[in-house]
Amino acid sequence: MVTDDRPAAPTATAKSGMDDNGQWWRDAVVYQIYPRSFADSDGDGIGDLRGISDRLDRLVDLGVDCIWLSPFYVSPGADAGYDVADYRDVDPMFGTLHDFDTLLAKAHRLGLRVIVDLVPNHTSTAHPWFQEALAAPPGSPERSRFHFRDGRGADGSEPPNNWPSAFFGPAWTRTTDPDGKPGQWYLHMFDSGQPDWNWDNEEVREEFRSILRFWLDRGVDGFRVDCATALVKAPGLPDVPENPDDYDFFAAVRGLDGQDLPPSPGGDQEGVHDIYRDWRSVLDEYGADRILTGEIWLPPRQISRYLRPDEMHQAFNFAYLEAGWSADRVHRVVRATLAAHDEAGAAATWVLSNHDVVRHATRFGFGPDAPRMFGIRATDPQPDTALGLRRARAATLSMLALPGSAYLYQGEELGLPEHTTLNDEARQDPAWRRSGGTQAGRDGCRIPLPWEADRPAAGFSPGGKTWLPQPSAYARLARDRQQETAGSTLEMYRQALGIRKARHLGHGKLDWLSEPADAVVALRNGDLLSVTNMGNVPVGLPPGDVVLRSEPGPDTVLEPDTTAWILSRPTA
Ligand code: ISL
């Protein structure tokens, strides 16, 4: 079904200046908005949809093509909104459906596409269907929408299998029957407030087709699919090997060269592809410009199976995010990515930060072998923040020179570091609690953004409240301090995105000028040369006009931990 009153989406040619046959996502720069931390309009200290609408012009000024909104749906907040209780409404904390429609219409008017988060692997214990399941007996149709099982052991007091939750502890929680006796267990790959859907159940499948249509009818340009590998589990939910090194439960990134991971009963099962073929046919009813982007923690070659022409349009490239500050690894990941995507006929994507990982300006402040992926506490070794920012700027320029689509995470354009000294009392990530305080979790990358240095909460919220405290460094990194300040990280991003668009780098073809064993990553995309010095000594730069660099310096020399973009001079 196609609606007539969809807010007009920007046209591909208007955005890129090139004819990409409407396939706007192939070179799009997508900016991830984490709504609770972007901008607060009503003073409760939590960001909201009106806060986003009010500041969309800044993103146009930055030069991005699309925004991705992390969940804003009705949710008790067991996992910051990734526990959805009503997939078709906005949580009052973020506003109303009308606010969403206003945001979407304004974004489209400004030439921005909008994709929304879809959380299909699990729901919330507050979802009416889960409540119905709890009230219904074992074996009932209500329970078959989820994974309910009897426990093991004589009295059923052991979980049905040995699967761990991604947030630590077992992936099962026991229910209590109406008579007060312990009952069956339900599966939750994440927090106990996030029961997994049973995708063998046709009602679940139909419900999600309907949810897709609900948002497509409103005019969204696509969906970021949460935990996209996890929906279908191995039949019988078999135990995993005792040694976690023998498998990869969440199919996380291992083997950068793209060797396949050992199979995991918790995800990446063949049956999941039927779901995406089905969804693709729903999207295609709306025309060819609505997209699915998968959150897929797999090496490039395995990702490409999700990008077959009748499945998803693109997927995050976490192998790139995890490559770290190593020329060798960057070479290998970029090569593997382009080879796998070329074969699949899909455009590559690149990403350095998101709401689940330590911000790259902080990751790069540790040695190459300390990627620091799951939060940092005040008692942990602290990063070299100057080095982290220097390398982050260089890495960003290197990323934005690559062909394909790039994903930016809110605040990286300000060079924001992770909050690495957050008080433990302030932490909200369920992973912190469930790990018994051994893992800091992800709050440090979700801190409310600084907009205006001299206003309360650095301009995040009119009353000065913030749901997580901002570190003192944030005020000096506020957007208004960086706006039109030569050399600021914000200006560097703006210039890079401008050059990227003007020279069609997203549609370009990459030629290597360096080898994995080199200390530099040097590549040519059209007439633009990007050289990143990941070694310890300065290197000479090839002739040409230096149009952008991550740090100031002479035109002929590139200092360690920096990138230069050079335009070749036409040969006489
Ligand atoms: O955050 C992680 C480690 O850095 C991952 O294990 C993460 O949980 C995984 O990437 C899945 O993430 C997605 O689903 C989760 C949610 O907490 C994340 O925020 C979301 O991006 C459950 O919905």
Boltz pocket constraint, residues with backbone or C-beta under 6 A from the ligand:
constraints:
  - pocket:
      binder: B
      contacts: [[A, 79], [A, 82], [A, 83], [A, 119], [A, 166], [A, 190], [A, 226], [A, 227], [A, 250], [A, 295], [A, 297], [A, 355], [A, 356], [A, 357], [A, 373], [A, 374], [A, 442]]
      max_distance: 6.0
